[in-house]
């Protein structure tokens, strides 16, 4: 509606200052229209720069995750890769469902939408729980009232992302948190143990 007001006051300002012959009426109509036009532009700019008339809404979701390694192994595994150097933000590889054929990477920055990517981040914490999970805290914008939505309801501001923070909780006693390089070494060791077990069970136990 604010755009309608701006358009209306622009037209009335033009008509009032150009076509009204009587000076007193012209000054009143033209001056008032210009004042309202200036005020409308000011409030629109204030809204766009500071999200006036909107509030932040936070939603927390929790999802169990499953190992990136062998689903039949006695331990779980999450593979992580830090983004940059000492950023504290990571890409994680795990399964969303136990039945998933392969583990996939999560929280990879979207280079095509960098303005949104910088608002998202992921880290991890070791926990005493038995199950691994990811907890995501998402904060978005919402109009503070129906009046504000009626006045400033333009574009896609409703639900616009403010911040998204995800934390992967890894059970410290039953899961491994490994880099991609460490995971490859582990897989190689497991393969060696399996081969040794077929030839010499005692040696395999020592390797394990």
Secondary structure by P-SEA (a helix, b strand, c coil): caaaaaaaaaaaaaaaacccccaaaaaaaaaaaaaaaaaaaaaaaaaaaccccbbbbbbbbbbbbbbcccccccbbbbbbbbcccccccbbbbbbccccccbbbbccccccccaaaaaacccccccccccbbbbbbbbbbbbbccaaaaaacccccccccccbbbbbbbbcccccccccaaaaaaaaaaaaaaaaaaaccaaaaaaac
